[in-house]
Amino acid sequence: MSVIAEATQKALAAQKRQSVKNTRLKLELALHRLAHGTPHVVKKGTKISASSVAKEAGVDRATLYRFHEPVLSAIRSINDSAPKALLKESRSELAQTNTKMKEYRRLVEDAQEEVTALARINYRLEARISELEELIRVRDERITDLQKQLNERKMKSNVARIRDS
């Protein structure tokens, strides 16, 4: 009977190892799904914790604590590194934003200088337009005077012709 008992014990030990292995795999897959935002059981965006990983894997939380310390370490590692990664990412985004802001400030300053230069040119052009408009007004007055003189001469000429005839 000891031969049967020994075989039974070996079979039970092998079954226990296989069960632990299967459970570990379930837990690791559940952790992976939660970390990548693709859970099957818990809501998307659920905080990664021993409870949420156990629920996602369909395993009792006590089993996770008793037999699967490596998975618990991975959960702690993710939770410890997540804030640091977010902080690093935020700092990187801030640096990029500051760089863009400096570039935009430079562009604004360049545009303001260009607007100032164009305003000076515009002022000079408006002054020149005023000068030319005055010259045109004087020319038009002169043309009008000359036309009046011409008309007066034509009239005098016509009057003289009429008298002479």
Z-matrix of the N, CA and C atoms (Angstrom, degrees):
N
C 1 1.424
C 2 1.513 1 111.11
N 3 1.280 2 117.51 1 -23.38
C 4 1.453 3 119.53 2 178.87
C 5 1.517 4 111.17 3 -69.27
N 6 1.338 5 117.42 4 -28.74
C 7 1.462 6 121.64 5 177.03
C 8 1.523 7 108.88 6 -65.26
N 9 1.312 8 118.00 7 -43.24
C 10 1.463 9 122.09 8 178.34
C 11 1.511 10 109.73 9 -66.85
N 12 1.297 11 117.74 10 -42.59
C 13 1.462 12 121.63 11 179.91
C 14 1.516 13 110.03 12 -63.78
N 15 1.323 14 116.58 13 -40.61
C 16 1.465 15 120.05 14 179.74
C 17 1.526 16 110.24 15 -66.88
N 18 1.294 17 119.00 16 -41.51
C 19 1.465 18 122.95 17 178.31
C 20 1.520 19 109.89 18 -65.82
N 21 1.311 20 115.50 19 -40.19
C 22 1.462 21 119.71 20 178.44
C 23 1.520 22 110.41 21 -63.68
N 24 1.314 23 116.57 22 -43.53
C 25 1.468 24 120.05 23 179.24
C 26 1.529 25 110.96 24 -62.29
N 27 1.339 26 116.57 25 -41.07
C 28 1.466 27 119.81 26 178.83
C 29 1.529 28 110.44 27 -64.30
N 30 1.317 29 115.37 28 -41.43
C 31 1.466 30 119.50 29 179.92
C 32 1.524 31 110.62 30 -65.58
N 33 1.327 32 115.17 31 -41.88
C 34 1.464 33 118.92 32 178.46
C 35 1.533 34 111.18 33 -64.68
N 36 1.316 35 117.08 34 -41.00
C 37 1.460 36 120.51 35 179.08
C 38 1.525 37 110.23 36 -64.63
N 39 1.321 38 116.70 37 -41.99
C 40 1.465 39 120.70 38 179.03
C 41 1.530 40 110.02 39 -64.80
N 42 1.317 41 116.29 40 -40.86
C 43 1.469 42 120.12 41 178.83
C 44 1.521 43 110.19 42 -65.33
N 45 1.349 44 117.53 43 -38.53
C 46 1.463 45 121.11 44 179.54
C 47 1.530 46 109.92 45 -65.27
N 48 1.338 47 116.07 46 -43.65
C 49 1.473 48 119.73 47 178.16
C 50 1.527 49 110.80 48 -60.45
N 51 1.314 50 115.44 49 -43.57
C 52 1.473 51 119.57 50 -179.86
C 53 1.528 52 110.57 51 -65.35
N 54 1.327 53 116.15 52 -39.31
C 55 1.464 54 120.88 53 179.32
C 56 1.533 55 110.49 54 -64.20
N 57 1.338 56 116.41 55 -44.69
C 58 1.472 57 120.92 56 178.29
C 59 1.528 58 109.44 57 -62.71
N 60 1.313 59 116.56 58 -41.61
C 61 1.464 60 121.50 59 179.95
C 62 1.531 61 110.41 60 -62.88
N 63 1.332 62 116.42 61 -45.72
C 64 1.468 63 120.86 62 179.11
C 65 1.526 64 111.24 63 -63.70
N 66 1.336 65 115.69 64 -43.29
C 67 1.461 66 119.99 65 179.35
C 68 1.526 67 110.35 66 -63.89
N 69 1.328 68 116.97 67 -42.06
C 70 1.472 69 121.12 68 178.29
C 71 1.523 70 109.67 69 -59.16
N 72 1.314 71 115.96 70 -44.20
C 73 1.468 72 120.22 71 -179.97
C 74 1.527 73 110.60 72 -62.21
N 75 1.341 74 116.55 73 -43.99
C 76 1.466 75 120.19 74 177.69
C 77 1.525 76 110.90 75 -58.86
N 78 1.342 77 115.28 76 -44.49
C 79 1.469 78 119.97 77 -178.62
C 80 1.539 79 111.13 78 -65.46
N 81 1.328 80 115.68 79 -42.23
C 82 1.464 81 119.22 80 -179.35
C 83 1.532 82 111.05 81 -65.53
N 84 1.309 83 116.42 82 -40.65
C 85 1.467 84 120.08 83 177.73
C 86 1.531 85 111.06 84 -65.80
N 87 1.331 86 115.97 85 -40.60
C 88 1.462 87 120.27 86 178.52
C 89 1.536 88 109.96 87 -62.88
N 90 1.332 89 116.59 88 -43.39
C 91 1.469 90 121.02 89 178.26
C 92 1.526 91 110.19 90 -61.85
N 93 1.301 92 116.38 91 -42.45
C 94 1.467 93 120.80 92 179.15
C 95 1.533 94 110.89 93 -62.20
N 96 1.341 95 116.41 94 -44.27
C 97 1.472 96 119.83 95 179.48
C 98 1.523 97 110.77 96 -63.51
N 99 1.325 98 117.54 97 -42.55
C 100 1.473 99 120.52 98 179.46
C 101 1.529 100 110.99 99 -65.84
N 102 1.317 101 116.39 100 -41.39
C 103 1.468 102 120.16 101 -178.42
C 104 1.523 103 111.25 102 -65.51
N 105 1.338 104 117.00 103 -30.43
C 106 1.465 105 120.60 104 -178.61
C 107 1.529 106 112.62 105 -99.14
N 108 1.333 107 116.34 106 6.77
C 109 1.459 108 120.14 107 175.06
C 110 1.511 109 115.01 108 72.23
N 111 1.340 110 116.14 109 29.25
C 112 1.476 111 119.29 110 179.77
C 113 1.532 112 111.16 111 -128.84
N 114 1.328 113 117.61 112 55.08
C 115 1.471 114 118.97 113 -179.04
C 116 1.524 115 111.19 114 -71.88
N 117 1.352 116 115.44 115 156.04
C 118 1.458 117 121.51 116 178.33
C 119 1.520 118 110.79 117 -103.12
N 120 1.330 119 117.77 118 -30.62
C 121 1.461 120 121.27 119 -173.00
C 122 1.530 121 111.21 120 -107.11
N 123 1.309 122 117.86 121 -53.79
C 124 1.461 123 121.00 122 -177.96
C 125 1.532 124 109.67 123 -83.09
N 126 1.336 125 115.87 124 166.12
C 127 1.459 126 120.10 125 -179.37
C 128 1.524 127 110.57 126 -67.99
N 129 1.321 128 114.42 127 146.81
C 130 1.470 129 120.14 128 176.45
C 131 1.527 130 108.00 129 -63.52
N 132 1.323 131 116.11 130 137.76
C 133 1.462 132 121.05 131 -178.85
C 134 1.516 133 113.73 132 89.80
N 135 1.327 134 117.26 133 1.02
C 136 1.468 135 121.21 134 178.35
C 137 1.531 136 108.89 135 -63.10
N 138 1.338 137 115.10 136 137.63
C 139 1.461 138 119.80 137 179.40
C 140 1.529 139 109.21 138 -62.59
N 141 1.318 140 115.08 139 140.33
C 142 1.466 141 119.85 140 -179.87
C 143 1.524 142 108.72 141 -78.11
N 144 1.321 143 114.91 142 115.44
C 145 1.472 144 121.57 143 178.60
C 146 1.524 145 107.65 144 -144.72
N 147 1.330 146 115.23 145 170.89
C 148 1.463 147 119.17 146 178.71
C 149 1.524 148 109.62 147 -59.67
N 150 1.307 149 116.61 148 -40.88
C 151 1.463 150 121.25 149 -178.94
C 152 1.525 151 111.61 150 -64.53
N 153 1.340 152 117.07 151 -46.55
C 154 1.469 153 119.35 152 -178.10
C 155 1.531 154 111.56 153 -68.30
N 156 1.328 155 117.56 154 -36.71
C 157 1.469 156 120.51 155 177.95
C 158 1.524 157 109.76 156 -66.86
N 159 1.334 158 118.00 157 -44.25
C 160 1.466 159 121.66 158 179.53
C 161 1.528 160 110.05 159 -62.13
N 162 1.335 161 117.24 160 -44.06
C 163 1.465 162 121.30 161 179.49
C 164 1.531 163 110.62 162 -63.21
N 165 1.342 164 116.92 163 -44.40
C 166 1.464 165 121.53 164 179.19
C 167 1.528 166 110.87 165 -62.23
N 168 1.329 167 116.73 166 -36.16
C 169 1.470 168 120.79 167 -178.76
C 170 1.528 169 112.68 168 -82.59
N 171 1.341 170 116.70 169 -13.22
C 172 1.465 171 119.54 170 -177.20
C 173 1.514 172 111.99 171 74.39
N 174 1.341 173 115.44 172 34.02
C 175 1.465 174 122.28 173 -176.21
C 176 1.524 175 108.50 174 -122.68
N 177 1.300 176 116.97 175 147.67
C 178 1.462 177 120.33 176 175.97
C 179 1.527 178 109.61 177 -66.78
N 180 1.325 179 116.05 178 139.11
C 181 1.458 180 120.61 179 -178.15
C 182 1.537 181 111.36 180 -61.14
N 183 1.308 182 117.72 181 -35.22
C 184 1.470 183 121.30 182 179.46
C 185 1.527 184 110.43 183 -63.01
N 186 1.313 185 117.44 184 -35.77
C 187 1.468 186 121.23 185 177.87
C 188 1.522 187 109.74 186 -62.78
N 189 1.303 188 115.01 187 -42.03
C 190 1.470 189 119.84 188 177.86
C 191 1.529 190 110.17 189 -58.97
N 192 1.320 191 116.74 190 -46.39
C 193 1.471 192 120.07 191 -178.42
C 194 1.532 193 111.75 192 -69.37
N 195 1.332 194 118.68 193 -35.70
C 196 1.458 195 121.13 194 -175.80
C 197 1.519 196 114.05 195 -76.71
N 198 1.318 197 117.79 196 -42.00
C 199 1.449 198 120.13 197 -168.17
C 200 1.529 199 116.06 198 -119.54
N 201 1.301 200 118.04 199 -2.34
C 202 1.469 201 118.59 200 -171.08
C 203 1.534 202 112.98 201 -134.10
N 204 1.299 203 114.94 202 56.77
C 205 1.471 204 121.45 203 178.84
C 206 1.534 205 112.13 204 -58.21
N 207 1.332 206 120.65 205 -38.07
C 208 1.469 207 119.58 206 179.12
C 209 1.538 208 112.68 207 -58.82
N 210 1.334 209 116.29 208 -35.68
C 211 1.470 210 119.43 209 178.31
C 212 1.521 211 109.80 210 -69.83
N 213 1.333 212 116.98 211 -40.51
C 214 1.468 213 120.34 212 176.44
C 215 1.532 214 110.47 213 -61.41
N 216 1.312 215 116.97 214 -40.13
C 217 1.471 216 120.60 215 177.74
C 218 1.527 217 110.61 216 -63.10
N 219 1.317 218 116.25 217 -40.04
C 220 1.467 219 120.22 218 178.53
C 221 1.530 220 110.82 219 -64.67
N 222 1.330 221 116.63 220 -39.66
C 223 1.473 222 120.83 221 177.46
C 224 1.526 223 109.53 222 -62.45
N 225 1.328 224 116.96 223 -46.90
C 226 1.480 225 120.41 224 178.70
C 227 1.520 226 110.90 225 -61.02
N 228 1.313 227 115.36 226 -41.68
C 229 1.463 228 120.39 227 -179.39
C 230 1.532 229 110.67 228 -61.48
N 231 1.319 230 116.10 229 -44.90
C 232 1.471 231 119.97 230 178.59
C 233 1.523 232 110.38 231 -62.77
N 234 1.316 233 116.26 232 -44.50
C 235 1.467 234 119.39 233 -178.62
C 236 1.528 235 112.26 234 -68.54
N 237 1.331 236 116.84 235 -31.42
C 238 1.466 237 119.87 236 178.06
C 239 1.523 238 111.29 237 -75.65
N 240 1.323 239 116.91 238 -35.99
C 241 1.462 240 119.70 239 -175.52
C 242 1.526 241 112.37 240 -84.94
N 243 1.321 242 118.09 241 -23.21
C 244 1.463 243 120.50 242 -177.27
C 245 1.529 244 112.17 243 -59.52
N 246 1.351 245 119.90 244 -50.43
C 247 1.468 246 118.80 245 179.15
C 248 1.526 247 112.12 246 -62.82
N 249 1.332 248 116.47 247 -37.46
C 250 1.466 249 119.26 248 179.74
C 251 1.523 250 110.21 249 -65.60
N 252 1.329 251 116.25 250 -40.95
C 253 1.468 252 119.95 251 179.36
C 254 1.524 253 110.36 252 -65.65
N 255 1.340 254 115.72 253 -41.27
C 256 1.468 255 118.90 254 178.02
C 257 1.520 256 111.09 255 -63.98
N 258 1.335 257 116.23 256 -41.00
C 259 1.459 258 119.94 257 179.05
C 260 1.525 259 110.32 258 -63.82
N 261 1.331 260 116.09 259 -43.83
C 262 1.465 261 120.09 260 179.04
C 263 1.520 262 110.30 261 -62.78
N 264 1.328 263 116.18 262 -43.34
C 265 1.468 264 120.72 263 179.13
C 266 1.533 265 110.49 264 -63.90
N 267 1.332 266 116.28 265 -41.76
C 268 1.466 267 120.20 266 178.90
C 269 1.521 268 111.27 267 -63.79
N 270 1.313 269 115.88 268 -41.51
C 271 1.469 270 119.16 269 178.46
C 272 1.530 271 110.83 270 -65.06
N 273 1.314 272 116.22 271 -39.18
C 274 1.462 273 120.44 272 177.70
C 275 1.529 274 110.28 273 -63.49
N 276 1.318 275 116.56 274 -44.85
C 277 1.468 276 120.61 275 177.94
C 278 1.522 277 110.67 276 -62.79
N 279 1.333 278 116.77 277 -40.15
C 280 1.463 279 120.88 278 178.66
C 281 1.522 280 110.57 279 -62.84
N 282 1.310 281 117.06 280 -43.80
C 283 1.467 282 120.40 281 178.48
C 284 1.523 283 110.53 282 -62.16
N 285 1.323 284 116.53 283 -42.74
C 286 1.469 285 119.73 284 178.31
C 287 1.527 286 110.55 285 -64.25
N 288 1.315 287 116.37 286 -41.06
C 289 1.463 288 120.72 287 179.05
C 290 1.524 289 110.41 288 -63.70
N 291 1.322 290 116.75 289 -43.05
C 292 1.469 291 119.87 290 178.56
C 293 1.524 292 111.14 291 -62.87
N 294 1.315 293 117.10 292 -40.17
C 295 1.465 294 120.88 293 177.80
C 296 1.528 295 110.10 294 -62.37
N 297 1.325 296 116.26 295 -45.71
C 298 1.459 297 120.33 296 178.35
C 299 1.529 298 110.46 297 -62.47
N 300 1.336 299 116.17 298 -41.86
C 301 1.456 300 120.31 299 -179.14
C 302 1.525 301 110.82 300 -61.72
N 303 1.329 302 117.82 301 -41.90
C 304 1.461 303 121.21 302 177.75
C 305 1.527 304 110.56 303 -62.53
N 306 1.317 305 115.94 304 -42.58
C 307 1.468 306 120.59 305 178.93
C 308 1.531 307 110.18 306 -62.83
N 309 1.336 308 116.71 307 -44.33
C 310 1.465 309 120.36 308 179.17
C 311 1.532 310 110.84 309 -64.26
N 312 1.319 311 117.41 310 -39.34
C 313 1.474 312 119.92 311 177.15
C 314 1.518 313 110.46 312 -61.27
N 315 1.331 314 115.65 313 -42.82
C 316 1.468 315 119.48 314 179.28
C 317 1.529 316 109.78 315 -63.03
N 318 1.326 317 116.37 316 -42.65
C 319 1.462 318 120.10 317 178.41
C 320 1.531 319 111.47 318 -62.57
N 321 1.326 320 116.33 319 -40.38
C 322 1.471 321 120.36 320 178.38
C 323 1.524 322 110.27 321 -64.31
N 324 1.331 323 116.74 322 -44.10
C 325 1.467 324 119.88 323 178.72
C 326 1.526 325 110.62 324 -61.70
N 327 1.325 326 117.29 325 -43.35
C 328 1.465 327 120.52 326 177.48
C 329 1.522 328 110.73 327 -61.03
N 330 1.313 329 116.45 328 -43.40
C 331 1.466 330 120.62 329 179.82
C 332 1.528 331 110.76 330 -64.42
N 333 1.343 332 117.21 331 -39.73
C 334 1.463 333 120.38 332 178.34
C 335 1.527 334 111.06 333 -64.19
N 336 1.320 335 117.12 334 -40.15
C 337 1.467 336 120.24 335 177.12
C 338 1.528 337 110.28 336 -63.34
N 339 1.321 338 116.36 337 -41.63
C 340 1.460 339 120.59 338 179.22
C 341 1.526 340 110.81 339 -64.80
N 342 1.323 341 117.42 340 -41.23
C 343 1.469 342 121.34 341 177.86
C 344 1.526 343 110.15 342 -62.02
N 345 1.327 344 116.57 343 -41.69
C 346 1.463 345 120.38 344 178.88
C 347 1.532 346 110.40 345 -62.88
N 348 1.323 347 117.15 346 -44.74
C 349 1.464 348 121.03 347 179.40
C 350 1.523 349 110.12 348 -63.16
N 351 1.322 350 117.00 349 -42.51
C 352 1.468 351 120.29 350 178.88
C 353 1.528 352 111.24 351 -66.53
N 354 1.320 353 117.91 352 -34.73
C 355 1.465 354 121.00 353 177.47
C 356 1.531 355 110.36 354 -64.13
N 357 1.342 356 116.90 355 -40.27
C 358 1.472 357 120.13 356 177.08
C 359 1.529 358 110.22 357 -62.71
N 360 1.329 359 116.71 358 -46.82
C 361 1.465 360 120.95 359 179.44
C 362 1.531 361 109.64 360 -60.56
N 363 1.312 362 116.52 361 -43.95
C 364 1.464 363 121.83 362 179.67
C 365 1.530 364 110.63 363 -60.25
N 366 1.330 365 117.26 364 -42.28
C 367 1.468 366 121.18 365 179.24
C 368 1.529 367 110.29 366 -61.72
N 369 1.349 368 116.21 367 -45.00
C 370 1.468 369 120.00 368 179.52
C 371 1.527 370 110.95 369 -63.65
N 372 1.325 371 116.70 370 -41.01
C 373 1.458 372 120.70 371 179.30
C 374 1.532 373 111.61 372 -64.94
N 375 1.332 374 115.72 373 -40.94
C 376 1.473 375 118.92 374 177.48
C 377 1.521 376 110.89 375 -62.66
N 378 1.327 377 117.18 376 -38.94
C 379 1.475 378 120.30 377 177.35
C 380 1.525 379 109.89 378 -64.60
N 381 1.324 380 117.37 379 -42.89
C 382 1.467 381 120.92 380 179.53
C 383 1.526 382 111.02 381 -65.13
N 384 1.334 383 116.81 382 -39.67
C 385 1.464 384 120.67 383 176.65
C 386 1.522 385 109.96 384 -60.15
N 387 1.332 386 116.65 385 -43.79
C 388 1.470 387 120.16 386 178.26
C 389 1.526 388 110.74 387 -60.21
N 390 1.336 389 117.46 388 -42.96
C 391 1.472 390 120.91 389 178.14
C 392 1.521 391 110.48 390 -60.81
N 393 1.328 392 116.27 391 -47.44
C 394 1.458 393 120.34 392 -178.21
C 395 1.528 394 111.83 393 -65.45
N 396 1.329 395 116.44 394 -39.32
C 397 1.468 396 119.49 395 176.72
C 398 1.516 397 110.72 396 -61.25
N 399 1.337 398 117.28 397 -39.83
C 400 1.470 399 121.43 398 177.27
C 401 1.527 400 110.31 399 -64.86
N 402 1.338 401 117.40 400 -42.58
C 403 1.470 402 120.48 401 177.60
C 404 1.530 403 110.90 402 -62.46
N 405 1.319 404 117.61 403 -40.36
C 406 1.464 405 121.43 404 178.04
C 407 1.519 406 110.28 405 -64.65
N 408 1.329 407 117.13 406 -41.18
C 409 1.474 408 120.86 407 178.92
C 410 1.518 409 110.11 408 -61.61
N 411 1.348 410 116.41 409 -45.92
C 412 1.464 411 120.98 410 179.24
C 413 1.534 412 109.66 411 -63.00
N 414 1.336 413 116.80 412 -43.80
C 415 1.470 414 120.70 413 178.29
C 416 1.517 415 111.42 414 -60.97
N 417 1.349 416 117.25 415 -44.01
C 418 1.462 417 120.92 416 179.26
C 419 1.528 418 110.71 417 -62.32
N 420 1.333 419 116.83 418 -40.39
C 421 1.468 420 119.88 419 176.79
C 422 1.529 421 110.43 420 -62.30
N 423 1.320 422 116.20 421 -42.67
C 424 1.472 423 120.97 422 179.87
C 425 1.525 424 110.55 423 -63.77
N 426 1.343 425 116.47 424 -42.58
C 427 1.469 426 120.91 425 178.51
C 428 1.522 427 109.46 426 -62.32
N 429 1.314 428 116.67 427 -44.29
C 430 1.467 429 121.02 428 178.87
C 431 1.518 430 110.16 429 -60.10
N 432 1.342 431 117.19 430 -45.26
C 433 1.467 432 121.02 431 178.36
C 434 1.518 433 110.69 432 -61.21
N 435 1.318 434 117.58 433 -44.78
C 436 1.457 435 121.14 434 -179.82
C 437 1.526 436 111.43 435 -64.64
N 438 1.337 437 117.17 436 -38.42
C 439 1.467 438 120.13 437 177.34
C 440 1.524 439 110.52 438 -64.81
N 441 1.336 440 116.22 439 -39.87
C 442 1.467 441 119.70 440 177.10
C 443 1.519 442 110.20 441 -61.52
N 444 1.357 443 116.22 442 -45.36
C 445 1.460 444 120.03 443 179.62
C 446 1.524 445 110.34 444 -62.37
N 447 1.320 446 117.17 445 -41.59
C 448 1.454 447 121.44 446 179.78
C 449 1.529 448 110.55 447 -63.56
N 450 1.315 449 114.92 448 -44.42
C 451 1.461 450 119.57 449 178.97
C 452 1.529 451 110.57 450 -63.07
N 453 1.343 452 115.87 451 -40.96
C 454 1.473 453 119.15 452 178.00
C 455 1.527 454 110.54 453 -62.59
N 456 1.319 455 117.31 454 -42.00
C 457 1.466 456 120.57 455 179.31
C 458 1.535 457 110.70 456 -64.66
N 459 1.344 458 115.90 457 -42.55
C 460 1.464 459 118.58 458 178.23
C 461 1.521 460 110.39 459 -60.74
N 462 1.318 461 116.74 460 -41.48
C 463 1.464 462 121.10 461 179.88
C 464 1.523 463 109.95 462 -63.68
N 465 1.340 464 115.68 463 -46.10
C 466 1.468 465 119.01 464 179.77
C 467 1.518 466 109.48 465 -62.57
N 468 1.323 467 116.50 466 -38.42
C 469 1.453 468 120.71 467 -179.99
C 470 1.526 469 109.72 468 -66.80
N 471 1.299 470 117.61 469 -42.64
C 472 1.463 471 122.12 470 179.32
C 473 1.529 472 110.11 471 -66.43
N 474 1.328 473 116.24 472 -40.41
C 475 1.458 474 121.02 473 179.30
C 476 1.544 475 108.10 474 -64.72
N 477 1.315 476 117.51 475 -43.40
C 478 1.469 477 121.74 476 -179.05
C 479 1.526 478 108.67 477 -64.49
N 480 1.268 479 120.96 478 -40.54
C 481 1.452 480 124.70 479 179.25
C 482 1.535 481 110.76 480 -64.51
N 483 1.302 482 114.28 481 -41.44
C 484 1.458 483 119.47 482 178.93
C 485 1.534 484 109.58 483 -65.06
N 486 1.310 485 118.50 484 -39.89
C 487 1.457 486 122.67 485 179.24
C 488 1.530 487 108.99 486 -67.16
N 489 1.277 488 116.39 487 -41.90
C 490 1.449 489 121.06 488 -178.31
C 491 1.534 490 111.46 489 -72.31
N 492 1.164 491 120.32 490 -18.95
C 493 1.420 492 118.83 491 -177.95
C 494 1.466 493 113.31 492 -90.29
